[in-house]
Amino acid sequence: MARANGGQEQPKKSSHENDFLAFGTVFSEKGFALPGAEIRIRRAGEKKYRWQAFSDRRGEFAIHVVGGAEYEMSVRAKGYQEQAQKVDAKAGSRADLVIHMAPAQG
């Protein structure tokens, strides 16, 4: 059976075509980069977190999620209060986030 494109298969579309990038930087209360912070993301309304990353030595992280939905992000680091933030992945392909951590009480 002959193919219309000269016998070659059509390239498959990337499975990451609809990805949304949540890129961010975590800072301490004094404005310094905070390495080692745990970032977890879940779909809005779900209980289980599906994606996880840790901030690097510059406090930066990047997590790919499926676009077209709303997400809830949780950021935790030892000695700091947990921070929660909404991430809207319905429009665009990237969100640049800045997280300022507050010291833990007590």
KARAJO-V805482 format. One record per residue. RES is the residue in one small letter. NEAR is the number of other ideal C-beta (glycine too) atoms within 12 Angstrom. Layout:
RES/NEAR
RES/NEAR
//
This chain:
m/4
a/7
r/9
a/9
n/9
g/8
g/9
q/9
e/9
q/10
p/7
k/8
k/8
s/9
s/9
h/14
e/13
n/18
d/22
f/29
l/26
a/39
f/28
g/32
t/28
v/38
f/26
s/25
e/18
k/12
g/13
f/16
a/24
l/36
p/21
g/24
a/37
e/27
i/40
r/30
i/37
r/26
r/23
a/20
g/11
e/15
k/10
k/13
y/22
r/21
w/29
q/21
a/30
f/23
s/33
d/19
r/15
r/17
g/29
e/26
f/36
a/24
i/33
h/25
v/36
v/25
g/23
g/17
a/24
e/24
y/34
e/29
m/37
s/28
v/38
r/26
a/30
k/16
g/17
y/25
q/21
e/22
q/30
a/20
q/25
k/21
v/36
d/21
a/30
k/18
a/13
g/17
s/20
r/20
a/29
d/16
l/32
v/21
i/36
h/25
m/34
a/19
p/16
a/14
q/8
g/5
//
